[in-house]
Amino acid sequence: MGLAFFGLTFDIAAQVRAALFKQIHEIVFHGKGGYDWNTIYNMPVWLRKFTFTQIQNYYKEEQESIKNQGKKGSQTVINSDGTIKTPESLQKATLNYSQKFTPPPKRPVSYK
């Protein structure tokens, strides 16, 4: 065990430092360009923790929303035989493909 300075030993100091740098990295990375490293490093601790918590909550809610959409979508979009169901709005707007496209007849090329 290392020398204690206000309850912070050398062993714990390394862990605290690593946690600080991880938190800074997470804010900068998941902030999508809104923050730079120096700004977050020099930010007051209370504000950095608040910012980290807000970003963390945002991504948790986003993940849950995607998860819930996947549950709804998999039940209504795929048929039992594995084909994709066509929504009713698209079924009404289907085009008549019975008429095949025939290109115009080719004309002979004449060179003068």
N, C-alpha and C positions, 0 to 999 in steps of 0.2 A: 504494500500500500504506500502511496506517495505522500508527500508532505501536504497537509491540509491548509488551505487558505480560504477562510470564510466557508468552510464545508466543501470546497471544490478540490478534489484530489486529482493527481495527474491522470489516473485511469479514467475518471469521469470527465475530465476536461476534454479529452480526445473525443469522447462520445458526444459531448455537448457541441463541440466544434463541427463534427461530422453532421449532426442533426441540423445545425444552423446552415451549413452549406447546402444540404439537401433541400431544406425549406426554400432557400434563395433560388436554387436551381428549379424547383417545382413552380415557383411563382413566375420566373422568367420564361420557362419553357411553355407552361400552360397558359400564360398570359398572352400568348400569340403575338408577340412583338410590342405589347403595351408597356412593358417594363424592361429596363436594362439592369445589369448586375449591380453597378455602383449605386443606383437609386435604391434598390431593395436593400443592399448592405447597409446603407446609411439611413434607412427608414427607421423611425422609432419602433421599438419592439412591439408595442401594443398594436400599431398600425400594420406591421408586417404579419403578425398573427391573425389579425382581422382579415387582411387581404388573402392570406393563405386559406383561411376557413371559408371565405366566400367562394374562392375558385374551387375548392374541394367540394363544397355543397353543390355548386353548379354542375360539375362533372358527374356527381352521384345522381342528381336528378335527371340529367341527360341520359345516363346509362339506364336508369329505371324506365324512362320514357321509351327508349329504344327496345328494351326488353318487353314492355307491355305491348308495343306495336307489333312486335314479332309474334306474340301469342295470338293477338287478334287476327293478324294477317295470315298465319299458317292455318287457321281454322276456316277461313272464308275464301281464300284465294286458290287453294289446291284441291282438285277433285280426288276421289278415292283411287282413281286409276293413275294419278300422278300428273295429269294434265292441268294446265292453268285455267281457272274459270274466267270467262270474259265478263266484265261488269256490264250491267244492263244498259248503261248509257252508251257503251260501245256496240252492243248488239243491235241497237236501234239505228246506229249510224254506219252499219256495214255497207260496203260497196258491192255492187253487182259484178262479180268476177266471171260470170258466165260468158260475157262477150270478150273474146280474145282479141288482142291487138294484132292486126296484120299490117305489116309495113307496105307502103305503096310499091307498085311494080317498078323494077329497075329499067331505066332507059338505056339504050345502047349509047356508048360514048363515041362521038365522031370527032376525028381530028382533021383539021383543014390544012 
